[in-house]
Amino acid sequence: MKREDLRNIAIIAHVDHGKTTLVDQMLKQGGIYRENQTTSDRVMDSGAIERERGITILAKNTAVHYKGVKINIVDTPGHADFGGEVERVLKMVSGVLLLVDAAEGPMPQTRFVLQRALELNHRVIVVVNKVDKPDARVHEVIDEVLELLIDLNATDEQLDSPTIFCSGRDGTASYSPDEPLTDLTPLFETILEYIPAPEGDENGDLQLLVSSIDYNDYVGRIGIGRIERGQLRQNQDALICNYHSGAAPKRTKIVSIYQIDGLVRVPVDSAKVGDIVCFSGAENITIGDTITSTTNPEPLEFVKISEPTMEMTFAVNDSPFAGKEGKFVTSRQLRDRLYRELLKDVSLRVSDGETTDEFKVAGRGEMHLAILIETMRREGYEFACSNPRVLYREIDGVKHEPIEKVTLDVPENYVGAVVEKLGQRKGDLLEMTPVGNRMRIIYSIPSRCLFGYRSEFLTDTHGEGVINTLFDGYEPFRGEIVRRFTGSLVASEEGETTRYGLFNTQERGRLFVGPQTMVYEGMVVGENPKNDDIAVNPCKKKQLTAIRSAGADEKLLLTPPIVFTIEEGIEFLGDDELLEITPKNLRIRKKILNTELRMKEMMRIRRALQENK
C-alpha cells in the first residue's frame, strides 16, 4: 500500500540557517492559522531556554496540509551538541529538506546531518535559504553543496536532488536563483513530487518504532513514532520489544492515540501505515523500542547514536550555603532526575560515581551539558558540578583522544591572533579560504584543548568571529597542555562583602562578586592574572574612628563584577574547583574549602610532581 495522501519530512541544517523560521512560514501558508489570528515567531521553539537562546534544542513535530496531502514536518536542532536528536528522528521520515545559508554555505553540522540522511537512503531536497541577504553568493553555494554530496559518496539519484531558493523570513521561494520569489508553492510542489509517499502493509502485524518520548503529568510517558506496518487502535493490546537489548517482550495496552495537526495533538481512534502518532499507556516505553502485535513480535533496528565525548561529575552541594536556595538537594533526588533524563536524551550517559553523592554525566559537548544544568536549575535542583574532561579510548594499546573539526569565520584583521592561539592549543591547520570579506579557517584540534577557548575567541575577534565545532573521530593523544594560565582569588572567611574589602581585593585581579554579597571560606571571588591562587578577605571592614567615617566608602570606585553564564563558569573551572548551581545563584568554589587544608594539599601535589620529574 502507498499513502499518496501523506509525506513525512525532516528539516535539517546547521545552527542559525533558518529551519524554525521556514517552518513558521510553512504553517502560515499551510492553512494552520485563521486569517485574523495573531502568530509569534519561531513558534516551534516552545521551550523557555530555546526562545531565550534563539536555538532549537529538542526535535519537534508539526503538520501542514497542501492540495489534500498531509505533510508531517520534524524541526530538528542545528547545534552539533544536539546531533543525537537529529539522528533518532531521521528514522521517522522518508526525506529531508537540507537548508543551506546563501552566504555561509555548507557548515560542519550541515555535513554531519546530511551524512546521516544519506546513510538512511533518504531523498534530499536542497533549500538555499536567505537568498535575499546582501552578501548572498547563491551560485558558489550550489557548487559547494554538490561538492559535499560527492564527498559523502551520494548515489546518482541523490546527486540529482532538486534545489529550491527561498527566503524563510518572507515565506517566498522559486525554482531558479534568477526567478522572482513568490510564495512557498515551489517548495510544497517539490515535496509532493520528490519525497516518496510512505509504503507498507496496512493489513499486516503492527510495527511502530518509537523515536521520541514525551511526558504528561496526567497520562505519564507518551511514545512518538511512525507506524511501519499494520494499524494502531485505541485500547489495543501490544508488546514492547527492543532489537538491541534482546530482552523478553513486555505486554502493554495502548490507551489513547493522537495525530499531530498543525500545533495541536488531535485524538484519534486508530492510525495506519506511515502515520506519525503519539500514544500513551505503554508505561515503560523508551526510545528505540518497537510496539508490535501480540501474535508476531518483530522488533525494528534503531539507528546507532554517536557516543558522548566528554564527562562531568554532578555531586550533592556540600557548601556552607547548601539547602538555602534549592528545592531538591538530596542525592536520591539528584539521581532520580539524572536517570529520568536518559529516557528522552539518547546521547546522554549517566553512571554512579565513586561515592553515593556523585554521578558521572557524559554528553556530546559543553552546551549539551550546560542546557541540562540550566533545565535542572530552573526546576529547583541544587548541586555542584566539576570541570569537563574528555573521554579517552585505548586503541591497539595506544591512548586516543576525541578530535574536533573547528570552522571559524574571522574578519581578516584578527586572523593572526586566532591562528596563534589555536597553534598553542595543539591545533592543525587544515584549510584557510576567503569567504566574502572574511576568512574561513578550518582546524583539527583535540576536544580538551577547546575548553575555555570560546570566550577567548570572542575577545580576540572583538565579538565578530563565528566558531563552530564538530566531532571528527579519535586520534592518538597529542600531549599535555596548560589549559588555564590564571589563578583564583579565594575568600578566606565567611561573611558579607564590603565595598572597602572589595576595593582592596580588586587590585589583585578581576572580581566575580559585588558589595553586600554573602561569601564563604573557599569560594572563588575573582581571577588572579598570575597562575597562583591568592587568599583574600572581601568582607574586611574599615576600622571606624573619629577621622575614618563609614560614609567615605561611597567614594571608593569598584570595577563592575564579571557575571558568569553556566557555560562561562564551566570553562573557567580549574581541576580543584566546582561550580555550585542553585536556582538563584552560580558560585565557583574550591573542592577543599578550608584554606589551611587546601594549602597543604597543594604542597603535597607539588612535591609529588617534583619527585616524578
Phi, psi and omega per residue, in radians:
M1 nan 2.435 3.120
K2 -2.094 2.204 -3.097
R3 -1.585 1.502 -3.131
E4 -1.221 -0.244 -3.136
D5 -1.577 0.238 -3.025
L6 -2.555 2.486 2.987
R7 -2.411 2.474 3.105
N8 -2.109 2.056 -3.106
I9 -2.328 2.723 3.000
A10 -2.104 2.552 3.062
I11 -1.804 2.059 -3.080
I12 -2.152 2.543 -3.140
A13 -3.062 3.045 3.012
H14 -1.289 2.830 -3.134
V15 -1.079 2.438 3.092
D16 1.217 0.348 3.071
H17 -1.621 -0.012 2.946
G18 1.799 0.446 -3.122
K19 -1.101 -0.948 -3.050
T20 -1.159 -0.622 3.109
T21 -1.144 -0.697 3.099
L22 -1.141 -0.686 3.100
V23 -1.073 -0.671 3.078
D24 -0.931 -0.841 -3.092
Q25 -1.230 -0.616 3.096
M26 -1.120 -0.646 3.088
L27 -1.163 -0.741 -3.131
K28 -1.120 -0.746 -3.101
Q29 -1.504 -0.117 3.085
G30 -1.619 0.175 3.038
G31 1.348 0.405 -3.114
I32 -1.377 -0.589 -3.087
Y33 -1.757 2.688 2.965
R34 -1.253 2.823 -3.077
E35 -1.097 -0.640 -3.078
N36 -1.733 0.206 -3.059
Q37 -1.386 2.319 3.081
T38 -1.360 2.401 -3.104
T39 -2.200 2.760 3.114
S40 -1.951 2.809 3.094
D41 -1.350 2.680 3.096
R42 0.836 0.929 -3.056
V43 -1.118 -0.432 -3.136
M44 -1.314 -0.395 3.082
D45 -1.424 1.381 -3.004
S46 -1.452 -0.367 -3.112
G47 -1.320 2.565 -3.118
A48 -1.069 -0.732 -3.128
I49 -1.173 -0.658 3.119
E50 -1.067 -0.769 -3.098
R51 -1.237 -0.621 3.135
E52 -1.185 -0.736 -3.068
R53 -1.550 -0.251 -3.132
G54 1.257 0.474 3.118
I55 -2.282 2.727 3.028
T56 -1.586 2.291 -3.123
I57 -1.891 -0.743 -3.128
L58 -1.951 2.431 3.052
A59 -1.202 2.425 -3.091
K60 -2.360 2.643 -3.087
N61 -1.829 2.533 2.972
T62 -2.606 3.106 -3.136
A63 -2.677 2.482 3.058
V64 -2.218 2.881 3.119
H65 -2.076 2.367 3.092
Y66 -2.515 2.093 3.135
K67 0.921 0.756 3.085
G68 1.363 0.071 3.135
V69 -1.890 2.290 3.075
K70 -1.527 2.203 3.133
I71 -1.933 1.874 3.035
N72 -1.373 2.209 -3.082
I73 -2.079 2.299 3.044
V74 -1.950 2.044 3.082
D75 -1.558 2.180 -3.014
T76 -1.974 2.779 3.060
P77 -1.224 2.708 3.100
G78 -1.898 -0.202 -3.107
H79 -1.384 2.438 -3.053
A80 -1.044 -0.549 -3.112
D81 -1.148 -0.352 -3.133
F82 -1.887 0.497 3.130
G83 -1.074 -0.483 3.116
G84 -1.079 -0.567 3.083
E85 -1.100 -0.728 -3.124
V86 -1.195 -0.773 -3.074
E87 -1.024 -0.737 -3.048
R88 -1.335 -0.611 -3.078
V89 -1.361 -0.283 3.128
L90 -1.127 -0.341 3.088
K91 -1.264 -0.257 -3.089
M92 -1.525 -0.247 -2.949
V93 -2.062 2.927 3.138
S94 -1.870 -0.197 -3.118
G95 -2.862 2.940 -3.093
V96 -2.338 2.618 2.906
L97 -1.711 2.032 3.118
L98 -1.657 1.864 -3.133
L99 -1.509 2.345 3.103
V100 -2.314 2.278 3.120
D101 -1.179 2.308 -3.070
A102 -1.204 -0.274 3.103
A103 -1.770 -0.803 -3.067
E104 -1.371 -0.551 -3.090
G105 1.312 -2.970 3.134
P106 -1.083 2.292 -3.139
M107 -2.031 3.085 -3.040
P108 -0.928 -0.802 -3.102
Q109 -1.227 -0.464 3.050
T110 -1.024 -0.788 3.139
R111 -1.109 -0.771 -3.095
F112 -1.079 -0.888 -3.065
V113 -1.240 -0.596 3.110
L114 -1.170 -0.689 3.114
Q115 -1.049 -0.757 3.123
R116 -1.114 -0.688 3.140
A117 -1.168 -0.712 -3.141
L118 -1.167 -0.629 3.116
E119 -1.084 -0.530 3.129
L120 -1.580 0.119 -3.141
N121 1.025 0.608 3.102
H122 -1.344 2.544 2.973
R123 -1.232 2.506 -3.077
V124 -2.136 2.251 2.962
I125 -1.905 2.071 3.141
V126 -1.465 2.175 3.118
V127 -2.037 1.929 3.071
V128 -1.492 1.893 -3.029
N129 -1.710 2.819 3.096
K130 1.088 0.711 -3.137
V131 -1.222 -0.199 -3.141
D132 -1.587 0.099 3.105
K133 -1.226 2.533 -3.126
P134 -1.048 -0.585 -3.094
D135 -1.731 0.362 3.137
A136 -1.110 2.446 3.099
R137 -2.297 1.219 -2.925
V138 -1.022 -0.852 -3.043
H139 -1.148 -0.681 3.104
E140 -1.143 -0.680 -3.125
V141 -1.144 -0.662 3.098
I142 -1.049 -0.759 3.115
D143 -1.112 -0.688 -3.136
E144 -1.147 -0.660 3.108
V145 -1.150 -0.719 3.116
L146 -1.099 -0.745 3.090
E147 -1.071 -0.681 3.130
L148 -1.129 -0.745 3.110
L149 -1.080 -0.747 3.116
I150 -1.118 -0.741 -3.119
D151 -1.101 -0.533 -3.123
L152 -1.617 0.247 3.091
N153 1.001 0.800 3.093
A154 -1.179 2.622 3.090
T155 -1.261 2.948 3.130
D156 -1.043 -0.675 3.138
E157 -1.139 -0.703 3.130
Q158 -1.225 -0.540 3.079
L159 -1.174 -0.450 3.119
D160 -1.560 0.353 -3.119
S161 -1.016 2.403 3.115
P162 -1.205 2.684 3.134
T163 -2.131 2.286 3.094
I164 -2.034 2.504 -3.136
F165 -1.986 2.194 -3.039
C166 -2.588 2.910 2.973
S167 -2.094 1.764 -3.086
G168 -1.067 -0.586 -3.115
R169 -1.157 -0.702 -3.124
D170 -1.551 -0.238 -3.109
G171 1.235 0.704 -3.137
T172 -2.204 2.681 -3.100
A173 -2.679 2.860 3.071
S174 -2.693 2.872 3.139
Y175 -1.450 -0.335 -3.070
S176 -2.374 2.587 3.129
P177 -1.163 -0.318 -3.111
D178 -1.642 -0.156 3.111
E179 -1.444 2.629 3.034
P180 -1.184 2.548 -3.131
L181 -1.380 2.362 3.045
T182 -1.999 -2.623 3.079
D183 -1.337 -2.919 -3.054
L184 -1.473 0.237 3.131
T185 -0.941 -0.786 3.120
P186 -0.999 -0.640 -3.141
L187 -1.208 -0.822 3.134
F188 -1.077 -0.745 -3.128
E189 -1.104 -0.712 3.139
T190 -1.148 -0.669 3.102
I191 -1.062 -0.830 -3.121
L192 -1.119 -0.659 -3.046
E193 -1.383 -0.652 -2.942
Y194 -1.800 -0.604 -3.126
I195 -1.367 2.200 -3.084
P196 -1.190 2.531 3.053
A197 -1.261 2.562 3.129
P198 -1.078 2.478 3.111
E199 -2.166 2.677 3.089
G200 2.923 2.973 -3.129
D201 -1.574 1.859 -3.103
E202 -1.169 -0.492 -3.092
N203 -1.687 0.066 -3.127
G204 -1.404 -3.085 3.107
D205 -1.282 2.504 -3.045
L206 -1.044 2.368 2.969
Q207 -2.490 2.079 3.118
L208 -2.379 2.077 -3.134
L209 -1.613 2.145 -3.118
V210 -1.443 2.036 -3.103
S211 -1.879 -0.186 -3.101
S212 -2.667 2.725 3.140
I213 -2.270 2.368 3.026
D214 -2.144 2.954 -3.139
Y215 -2.414 2.452 3.126
N216 -2.348 2.354 -3.090
D217 -1.099 -0.421 -3.068
Y218 -1.556 -0.708 -3.055
V219 -1.940 -0.052 3.133
G220 1.446 -2.490 -3.050
R221 -1.316 2.387 3.134
I222 -2.071 2.150 3.082
G223 -1.565 2.513 3.107
I224 -2.246 2.262 3.139
G225 -3.001 3.114 -3.126
R226 -1.847 2.426 3.089
I227 -1.371 2.044 -3.114
E228 -1.550 -0.461 -3.108
R229 -2.737 2.547 3.043
G230 1.361 -2.779 -3.124
Q231 -2.279 2.630 3.073
L232 -1.955 2.220 -3.080
R233 -2.147 2.658 3.090
Q234 -1.130 2.476 -3.125
N235 1.107 0.379 -3.131
Q236 -1.444 2.406 3.007
D237 -1.381 2.432 -3.091
A238 -2.604 3.069 3.092
L239 -2.105 2.535 3.025
I240 -1.794 2.047 -3.139
C241 -2.107 2.796 3.061
N242 -2.417 2.166 -3.058
Y243 -1.117 -0.650 -2.983
H244 -1.572 -0.552 -3.060
S245 -1.381 -0.540 -3.106
G246 1.265 0.200 3.139
A247 -1.291 2.787 3.137
A248 -1.161 2.480 3.114
P249 -1.042 2.548 3.118
K250 -1.978 2.393 3.139
R251 -1.335 2.550 3.094
T252 -2.667 3.063 3.125
K253 -2.374 2.277 3.132
I254 -1.408 1.941 -3.056
V255 -1.455 -0.854 -3.128
S256 -2.477 2.655 -3.111
I257 -2.228 2.428 3.101
Y258 -2.297 2.507 2.956
Q259 -1.977 2.586 -3.104
I260 -1.560 2.243 3.085
D261 -2.349 1.917 -3.048
G262 1.181 -2.129 -3.094
L263 -1.872 0.144 -3.091
V264 -2.137 2.763 3.032
R265 -1.743 2.128 -3.083
V266 -1.768 2.131 3.118
P267 -1.173 2.388 3.114
V268 -2.335 2.802 3.123
D269 -1.440 -0.529 -3.104
S270 -2.725 2.868 3.081
A271 -2.555 2.736 -3.057
K272 -2.244 -3.045 -3.045
V273 -0.825 2.309 3.077
G274 1.630 -0.382 -3.122
D275 -1.229 2.420 2.963
I276 -1.643 2.088 -3.007
V277 -2.215 2.761 2.952
C278 -1.968 2.404 -3.122
F279 -2.486 2.605 3.109
S280 -2.117 2.906 -3.140
G281 2.023 -0.582 3.129
A282 -1.461 1.602 -2.932
E283 -1.143 -0.650 -3.047
N284 -1.774 0.431 -3.086
I285 -1.238 2.494 3.047
T286 -2.346 2.873 3.136
I287 -1.106 2.320 -3.118
G288 1.747 -0.203 3.086
D289 -1.309 2.756 3.071
T290 -2.085 2.272 3.016
I291 -1.566 2.115 -3.096
T292 -2.213 2.951 3.057
S293 -1.231 2.776 -3.115
T294 -1.265 -0.352 -3.074
T295 -1.589 -0.433 -3.048
N296 -2.446 1.367 -3.104
P297 -1.346 1.662 3.102
E298 -1.992 1.729 3.141
P299 -1.246 2.644 3.110
L300 -1.740 2.589 3.134
E301 -1.314 2.380 3.131
F302 -1.763 2.664 -3.107
V303 -1.129 2.503 3.128
K304 -1.383 2.116 -3.114
I305 -1.504 2.402 3.126
S306 -1.059 2.507 -3.078
E307 -1.339 2.685 3.073
P308 -1.127 2.739 -3.113
T309 -2.068 -0.226 -3.131
M310 -2.460 2.802 -3.011
E311 -2.456 2.561 3.034
M312 -2.321 2.747 3.069
T313 -1.788 2.159 3.027
F314 -1.738 2.299 -3.085
A315 -2.414 2.766 3.057
V316 -1.107 2.401 -3.139
N317 -1.253 2.138 -3.132
D318 -2.103 0.438 3.128
S319 -1.353 2.920 3.106
P320 -1.043 -0.367 -3.137
F321 -1.692 0.197 -3.064
A322 -1.053 2.408 3.048
G323 1.426 -0.031 -3.091
K324 -1.463 -0.432 -3.029
E325 -2.107 -0.349 -3.059
G326 -1.662 2.746 3.092
K327 -1.652 -0.672 -3.137
F328 -1.984 1.945 -2.983
V329 -2.238 -0.174 -3.055
T330 -1.516 2.838 -3.138
S331 -1.157 -0.588 3.127
R332 -1.136 -0.765 3.130
Q333 -1.149 -0.698 3.126
L334 -1.151 -0.739 3.139
R335 -1.110 -0.809 -3.138
D336 -1.049 -0.710 -3.100
R337 -1.188 -0.727 -3.118
L338 -1.179 -0.743 3.138
Y339 -1.240 -0.472 3.064
R340 -1.195 -0.550 3.118
E341 -1.127 -0.506 -3.139
L342 -1.090 -0.426 -3.086
L343 -1.145 -0.529 -3.086
K344 -2.047 -0.164 3.116
D345 -1.987 1.749 -3.020
V346 -1.305 -0.299 -3.098
S347 -1.702 0.131 3.110
L348 -1.711 2.561 3.050
R349 -2.264 2.327 3.128
V350 -2.232 2.334 3.072
S351 -2.480 2.726 3.123
D352 -1.204 2.520 -3.106
G353 -1.528 -2.863 -3.090
E354 -1.255 -0.472 3.078
T355 -2.094 2.978 -3.120
T356 -1.238 -0.259 -3.110
D357 -1.721 0.094 -3.084
E358 -2.134 2.594 3.102
F359 -2.462 2.376 3.116
K360 -1.638 2.166 -3.098
V361 -2.086 2.059 -3.108
A362 -1.924 2.398 -3.129
G363 -2.506 -2.976 -3.032
R364 -1.545 -0.220 -3.104
G365 3.044 3.080 -3.101
E366 -1.098 -0.725 -3.124
M367 -1.165 -0.662 3.121
H368 -0.964 -0.857 -3.120
L369 -1.325 -0.551 3.126
A370 -1.147 -0.646 3.109
I371 -1.160 -0.696 3.081
L372 -1.080 -0.771 3.131
I373 -1.081 -0.786 -3.133
E374 -1.109 -0.709 3.122
T375 -1.096 -0.814 -3.137
M376 -1.133 -0.655 3.131
R377 -1.076 -0.740 -3.137
R378 -1.216 -0.416 3.102
E379 -1.414 -0.095 3.090
G380 1.805 0.235 -3.140
Y381 -1.484 2.524 3.093
E382 -2.213 2.191 -3.083
F383 -2.839 3.135 3.093
A384 -2.197 2.566 3.110
C385 -2.315 2.647 -3.098
S386 -1.556 3.093 3.029
N387 -1.253 2.690 -3.111
P388 -1.269 2.639 3.060
R389 -2.435 2.519 -3.088
V390 -1.396 2.762 3.124
L391 -1.714 1.967 -3.126
Y392 -1.467 2.795 3.041
R393 -2.299 2.601 3.036
E394 -1.844 2.008 -3.110
I395 -2.079 2.059 -3.098
D396 0.958 0.669 3.095
G397 1.376 0.073 -3.110
V398 -1.982 2.383 3.136
K399 -1.277 2.139 3.113
H400 -1.998 2.659 3.130
E401 -2.291 2.714 3.136
P402 -1.213 2.427 -3.124
I403 -2.033 2.421 3.094
E404 -1.894 2.528 2.955
K405 -1.719 2.045 -3.039
V406 -1.859 2.199 3.074
T407 -1.947 2.153 -3.096
L408 -2.128 2.245 3.003
D409 -1.802 1.971 -2.949
V410 -2.242 2.361 2.971
P411 -1.011 2.497 -2.995
E412 -1.000 -0.524 -3.103
N413 -1.106 -0.456 -2.991
Y414 -1.888 0.148 -3.089
V415 -1.065 -0.720 -3.086
G416 -1.033 -0.781 -3.115
A417 -1.143 -0.681 -3.120
V418 -1.191 -0.790 -3.139
V419 -1.094 -0.697 3.137
E420 -1.104 -0.803 -3.099
K421 -1.148 -0.751 -3.115
L422 -1.221 -0.527 3.054
G423 -1.124 -0.701 3.100
Q424 -1.139 -0.451 -3.097
R425 -1.666 0.410 3.048
K426 1.123 0.587 3.075
G427 -1.507 2.549 3.057
D428 -1.893 2.147 3.137
L429 -1.270 2.149 3.141
L430 -1.760 -0.655 -3.000
E431 -2.770 2.543 3.039
M432 -2.518 1.942 -3.073
T433 -2.332 2.482 3.069
P434 -1.300 2.394 3.050
V435 -2.277 1.773 -3.042
G436 1.142 -2.258 3.128
N437 -1.687 0.313 3.129
R438 -2.109 2.990 3.081
M439 -2.049 2.247 3.066
R440 -1.707 2.079 -3.094
I441 -2.008 2.305 3.120
I442 -2.084 2.204 -3.113
Y443 -2.132 2.645 2.907
S444 -1.882 2.133 -2.993
I445 -2.571 2.493 3.093
P446 -1.053 2.486 -3.114
S447 -1.008 -0.690 -3.067
R448 -1.165 -0.450 -3.113
C449 -1.360 -0.175 3.116
L450 -1.592 -0.217 3.127
F451 -1.036 2.166 3.115
G452 1.468 0.023 -3.069
Y453 -1.506 -0.486 -3.022
R454 -1.015 -0.787 -3.135
S455 -1.164 -0.660 3.065
E456 -1.067 -0.736 -3.115
F457 -1.084 -0.773 3.141
L458 -1.129 -0.624 3.086
T459 -1.168 -0.793 -3.101
D460 -1.116 -0.558 -3.096
T461 -1.781 0.223 3.129
H462 0.948 0.627 3.091
G463 1.370 0.037 -3.071
E464 -1.688 -0.206 -3.093
G465 -1.427 2.702 3.074
V466 -2.173 2.231 -3.124
I467 -2.115 2.338 3.087
N468 -2.350 2.433 -3.116
T469 -2.189 2.697 3.104
L470 -2.614 2.311 3.129
F471 -1.066 2.313 -3.010
D472 -2.179 0.326 3.087
G473 1.831 -3.018 -3.121
Y474 -1.931 2.449 3.084
E475 -2.372 2.816 3.122
P476 -0.957 2.541 -3.103
F477 -0.965 2.286 -3.044
R478 -1.656 0.135 3.095
G479 1.812 2.857 -3.099
E480 -1.245 2.735 3.117
I481 -2.546 2.531 3.028
V482 -1.457 1.983 -3.025
R483 -1.432 -0.548 -3.070
R484 -2.328 2.302 -3.065
F485 -1.852 0.135 -3.128
T486 -2.096 2.834 3.082
G487 -1.911 -2.944 -3.095
S488 -2.125 2.596 2.951
L489 -1.678 2.040 -2.982
V490 -1.986 2.261 3.139
A491 -1.131 2.402 -3.091
S492 -1.735 -0.103 3.097
E493 -2.688 2.852 -3.131
E494 -1.564 2.529 3.103
G495 2.777 -2.896 3.140
E496 -1.829 2.301 -3.102
T497 -1.157 2.558 3.090
T498 -2.049 2.769 3.113
R499 -1.121 -0.665 3.133
Y500 -1.121 -0.797 -3.138
G501 -1.144 -0.694 -3.137
L502 -1.229 -0.593 3.136
F503 -1.084 -0.701 3.098
N504 -1.284 -0.533 -3.117
T505 -1.296 -0.625 -3.031
Q506 -1.181 -0.233 3.051
E507 -1.210 -0.354 -3.119
R508 -1.494 -0.378 -3.093
G509 2.913 -2.944 -3.105
R510 -1.394 2.438 -3.092
L511 -1.644 2.611 3.056
F512 -1.895 -0.144 -3.098
V513 -2.251 2.703 3.087
G514 -1.870 -3.064 3.131
P515 -1.132 2.709 3.083
Q516 1.021 0.675 3.056
T517 -1.918 2.322 3.120
M518 -1.326 2.253 3.106
V519 -2.268 2.910 3.097
Y520 -2.373 2.869 -3.136
E521 -1.069 2.237 -3.124
G522 1.682 -0.092 3.110
M523 -1.448 2.382 3.135
V524 -1.408 2.093 -3.079
V525 -1.928 -0.004 3.136
G526 -3.075 3.129 -3.113
E527 -2.037 2.283 3.098
N528 -1.641 2.198 -3.129
P529 -1.020 -0.474 3.123
K530 -1.558 2.793 -3.024
N531 -1.477 0.905 3.117
D532 -2.492 2.625 3.036
D533 -1.531 2.472 3.115
I534 -2.193 2.270 3.052
A535 -1.420 2.213 -3.112
V536 -2.259 2.865 3.116
N537 -2.170 1.544 -3.138
P538 -1.299 -0.078 -3.129
C539 -1.677 0.081 -3.064
K540 -1.089 2.335 3.140
K541 -1.882 2.626 3.136
K542 -1.385 2.377 3.070
Q543 -1.206 2.071 -3.055
L544 -1.535 2.277 3.060
T545 -2.330 -3.012 3.108
A546 -1.139 -0.439 -3.110
I547 -1.595 -0.730 -3.110
R548 -1.536 1.933 3.137
S549 -1.778 2.714 3.141
A550 -1.159 -0.585 -3.082
G551 -1.163 -0.347 -3.137
A552 -1.137 -0.355 3.134
D553 -1.081 -0.427 -3.089
E554 -1.138 -0.341 -3.136
K555 -1.454 -0.183 -3.129
L556 -1.345 2.053 -3.103
L557 -1.551 2.213 3.140
L558 -1.911 2.458 3.009
T559 -1.246 2.347 3.131
P560 -0.984 2.366 -3.102
P561 -1.233 2.710 3.060
I562 -1.401 2.205 3.100
V563 -1.843 2.015 -3.064
F564 -1.424 2.523 2.804
T565 -1.477 3.037 3.139
I566 -1.090 -0.779 -3.136
E567 -1.078 -0.742 -3.129
E568 -1.172 -0.646 3.086
G569 -1.108 -0.747 3.118
I570 -1.100 -0.716 -3.138
E571 -1.133 -0.592 -3.069
F572 -1.314 -0.514 -2.980
L573 -0.950 2.359 2.990
G574 -1.579 3.075 -3.103
D575 -1.131 -0.444 -3.102
D576 -1.803 0.363 -3.072
E577 -2.161 2.778 3.091
L578 -2.275 2.689 3.022
L579 -1.810 2.025 -3.139
E580 -1.505 2.089 -3.070
I581 -1.874 2.140 2.995
T582 -2.334 2.853 3.127
P583 -1.026 -0.387 -3.060
K584 -1.900 -0.472 -3.012
N585 -2.448 2.724 2.920
L586 -2.052 2.190 3.130
R587 -2.252 2.418 3.034
I588 -1.707 2.340 -3.085
R589 -2.474 2.838 3.043
K590 -1.438 2.620 3.084
K591 -1.124 -0.723 3.055
I592 -1.737 1.942 -3.018
L593 -1.346 -0.667 -3.089
N594 -1.159 2.212 -3.059
T595 -1.074 -0.778 -3.093
E596 -1.139 -0.791 3.131
L597 -1.131 -0.624 -3.129
R598 -1.175 -0.706 3.113
M599 -1.120 -0.697 3.111
K600 -1.104 -0.714 3.123
E601 -1.138 -0.692 3.110
M602 -1.104 -0.728 3.117
M603 -1.129 -0.686 3.136
R604 -1.114 -0.726 -3.138
I605 -1.140 -0.725 -3.138
R606 -1.115 -0.727 3.112
R607 -1.105 -0.690 3.139
A608 -1.131 -0.677 3.127
L609 -1.153 -0.711 -3.135
Q610 -1.155 -0.669 3.116
E611 -1.144 -0.656 3.128
N612 -1.164 -0.598 3.120
K613 -1.171 nan nan
